[in-house]
């Protein structure tokens, strides 16, 4: 078989089995774009192997063996890449938090407490029961004897006021 005839045979073989190969690879990687890339790798390997290719055996089996090898090679590369990322992350020195972190957190807590304290009493009650007591909105409504919609509206208004109060806080 001439080199040209081998290339034509390889192209025909790939064209005939491309949908099945795409399904084969797609079932393994669950990513259509990756499956398309892997199929391109199968095609490249088939072209590389075409000078040695004799189609007197199970051509479909040969093609799927190439696809399985491409998939396994991808998995090995991915495993190496992930291990390398883990090694790099593990070797990065941990940075200490800024020296003023505790001070800033304390100032923020104080600012939030002031914002909550400045709320109208009906809104403050809802916020405190939700945040400090961890109650559900329905439990808050039951405890305060208010409709659930009113409690939700009061919480939304309280959060808006707190947001405005903390807007300039950095």
N, C-alpha and C positions, 0 to 999 in steps of 0.2 A: 504494500500500500504506500502510495506517495505521501510526502508530508502534507501536501495540499488536501489530499483525500482524507487523511487522518484528522486534519483541522475541521473539515466539513462534517465528518462523522461525529466528532466531539461536539460541534455546534448543534447538530441535529439531535444528538443524545441529550444534551442539556436543554434544548428547547422542548423536547418531548416530555421531559421529566421535571421541568422547572416548577409547575404548580405543586406537584407532590413533594418536591424538595422544600419548597417554601412552607408547606404545611408541616413537614417533618421538623424543620428548624424552628418554625413558629411555635409548635407545641412544646418545644424545649425551653425557648427563651421567653415566650409570652410577650414579645415586643416586635411588632411588624417591621419597624425600622431596622432593628438589630437583625432580624431574620433576613431582610433584604441585603444587609451588609455581609452576613455570613454566606448567603447565596452567591454573592459576588466573589467571595473567597473560594467557594467551591468551583466556580467557573474558572478562576485564575489557576487553581491547582489542576483542573482538567486540561486546560490549555498547556500547562507545563508538562503534564504527563502524556499529552497526545503523541509525541514521537515514539513513546514506548507502548502506546495503546493498541491492543488487538481486541477487536470486538467479537471474538469467536466464543466468548464465555458469557457470563451473566453480566451484561453491561449495566443493567439497572442496579444490581447488587453492588457493583464496583462504584457506581456513582453515589449510592447511599453510604457506602463505606467512607468515601471522601467526605461526605457531609457530616458523618458521625465524627470523623477525625477533626474536621474544622470546629465542630461544637466542643469537643474535648480540649482542643488547643485553646479555644476562647476561654473555657472555664479555668484552665491552668493559668493563663495570663491574668484573668480577673482575680484569681486567688493570690497570685504574686503581687498584683497591684494593691489589693486590700491589705495584705500583710505589710507591704512597704508603707502604706499610709499609717497603719497602726504603729509601726516602728518609729516613724517620723514624729507622730503625735506623742508617743511615749518619751522620746528623747528631747522634746521641747521643754525648756525649763518653765516651771510654773511661776507665773508672776504674782507677786504679792499684791493684794488690793491696795488702792491708794490710801495713804496715811489718814486722810480725812473722811474715809468711808463711814466710820461709826458716827462721826459728828454730823455728816450729811444725813444719814438715816435718822438720827435723833431729831434733827431740825425738821425733816420731812414729817415724821410722826407728830411733832408739835404743831406744825402747820395744818396737818389734816385734823388733829383734835380741835384746833381753833376754828377751822372751817365747819366742823360738825357742831361745835358749841354755838356757833353763830346762826345756825339754822332755826327756823320757826319750830316751836315745840312739837307740832304734829309730824313734821318731817324728821326731826331729831329722834323721836320715839321709834319711828320705822327703821331708821338707819341703825340705831343702837341695838334694837332687837334682831335685826338681820345680821349685823357684823359681830357684835359682841356675844349675843346669845345663840347665833347660828340658826335662828328659826326660819322656817319656810314662810313665804308670803301669805299662804293660807292660814298658818298658825298665828302670824302677826295680826291678820285681819280678825281672826276669831278672838284673840286676846284683847285687841283694842276696840272690838265691837264696831268695826268699819267694814264696808264692802271691799272685796278683794280688788276691784278696779280702782277704788280710791287709794288703797295702800300702794298699789303699783304706780299710780300717778304721783303720789307723794314721794316715793322712792326716786322716780325719774326726775322730779323737780329738785330733790335734795342732791342727787348726783350732778345735775347741771350746775347748781350753786357751788358745790364743792369744786367742780372742775374750773369754774370761773375764779374762785378764790385761790386755786393753786396754779392758775395759768402762768403767772410770772415766776413761779418757783422753778429753779433749775438745780 
